Every structure is written in structure tokens, then in C-alpha cells.
Amino acid sequence: MSGLKMIAVAVALTGCAGVQATQQRDSAAGHWIGEIDRDGWRQPVAVEIESESGAYSGQWRALRDSPKQSLENIDVKGNDVRFETGQLRFVGHVEGSTLSGVVTDKSRDAPLGALSATQASGQPVFFPASEWSAPQIP
């Protein structure tokens, strides 16, 4: 193999490795729609996590008549994800397009349920319970 071909192969492999590292680092970023299962009682939730230069921010919202809550202490290491709100703590991981893990009540340090959410392919999170609907005129 000539020297020029070897350089081209090395550059191509280096580029692929850089893309993979970026995808792993930002695996939690995005819009997530799912639910918390509390012993059979399911509560719909939406989570939005943004990443900018390695710093994470985001919001959490139960889809039924509740205000958005800022995420605190967001920690993403590879596919492992941790974050908190004022009252809750989430510890879980991303696998493909699914975010799943355990939600805990911070004050009691007691598990509340299991969160499972699917990435919403870059579309804005829509909260149907919070939208006003015009009355239908027959």
C-alpha cells in the first residue's frame, strides 16, 4: 500500500472515531416523551435535555396540568444519565432511542417509579393538556 493510501485510510479512521465519541457524549441530549410507572399507575412526562460545549441544561414536565421544572445537577457519562428537579432524582441510561431508569423522591430517598421515554426525533415537545382548544361549532 502506498504512503498516500495509508494516510487517507488513517484520516478516514480518525474521522469516524471522532463522530462516534461525539454521539456517545451527547446521547442524552434531545426531546424525550414517556411515562413514569408507579406500581401500575402511569404518569406521562416529557424531558428536554440540551447540550452545549459539554454543559447540560434542561426541563422536566408532567404532561397533566403541571408547570415545567428546570433540571439540576445533570450528569451524563457515556450512556449513563443522572439529573434532579427540586423534588425528584433520576438515575438511568440511554439505549438507542430509549431513556430509562429509576425516579426517586429526594426528600424521602424513596423510589417513586420507573421512567421510560422515547426520543422525539428533534420535534418540539407538545403538551396537549396545556393547549387551548377552540370550541367546535356544528
N, C-alpha and C positions, 0 to 999 in steps of 0.2 A: 504494500500500500504506500502510495507516495506521501510525502510530508504534507502537501496541501490537503489531501483527502483526510489525513489523520487530524489535522487542525479543524477541518469542517465537522468531522464527527465529534470531536471534543467540544466544540462550540454548541452543537445541537444538543448533546447530552447535558451540558451545563444549563442551557436554557430550559430544558424540561424539568430539571431538578429545582430550578428557581420557581417555576409555575406550581409545582407540587407543594413546596414549602408555603407559598402564599395561600393556596387553597386550604391547607391544614390550619394555618394560623387564623384565618377568618371563617372557619367552619360554622361558628355560631352566629355570625352576622346575617341579618335578614329579618323578614316578617314571618312569624310563626303563629299558626292558628291551631288550637286544640282544646283540651279539657283536662280538668283535674278530677280524678275518680276518687271519691271519698266513700269507701265501702259501698259502692253501687250508686251513690248519688253523684251525678256528673255536673260539673260547673264549667261552661265554656269560658275560655280565656284566649287572649291574644298577647303576644310578646314581640316587641320590636327591639332588636339589638343592632347598633351601628358601630362600625369600627373605623377609626381614623388615625393613621400613623401608630397603630398598636394600642391606642387608648379606646376603651369601650364605653358606650353610654346606651341608654335605652329606656323603655317604658313597658309597663305591665298593665293589663286591664282585664277585669272580669267582664264578659260581654253583656251582663244583665245589670243595667242601671247603676254602674259604679264609675267613679272618676279614674282617670289614668293615674298610675303611681310610678314615680321615677325608680329605675333600677339603681341600686347602690352596690359597691364592692364587687363589680363584675370581674370575674377571673376566668380567662379562657386559656387552657393549656392543651394544645393539640385538639382533641375532640372532647375533652372534659370541660364542663361549664358549671360555674357557680355564680349566683347573684342573690341579692336580697332586696326587699322592699322594706318599708317601715315595720311591718309585722311578720313577713314571711322570708324564708330562706329556701332556695332551690339548689340542689346538687344533682347533676346528671351528666349526660353526654349526648353528642350528636353522632348519629349513624346514618349516613346517606342524607336523606331529606327529612329525618325524624329527630326531634329533640325530646328526650325522655329522662325522667328522674323522679326524685322524691321532693315534695314540698313540706316544709316544717314550720310550725308556729314558733317564732324566735323566742317569745316571752316564756313559753312553757317548755321549749325544747322538745316538742312532741310532734311526730309525723301527722300531717293533715291528709295526705293522699299522694297519688302518683300522677305526675303530669306527663302527657303525651301530646306532642304538637307536630304538625307538618309544615314545612317551609312553603310559604305562599308565593313562590316564584316571582318575587320582585314587585308584585302588585301592592298598592297601598292597602293597609288593613281597613276593612269595612266593618263597622259596628252596627248591625241592623237595629238593635234595641235602642240606639241613641239617635236614630234618624227620624225626622218628622215625615209623616206620610200624609199627603193631601187626601181629603175625603173623596170617595168615589161618587160621582153624580150619575144617576141612572139615565 
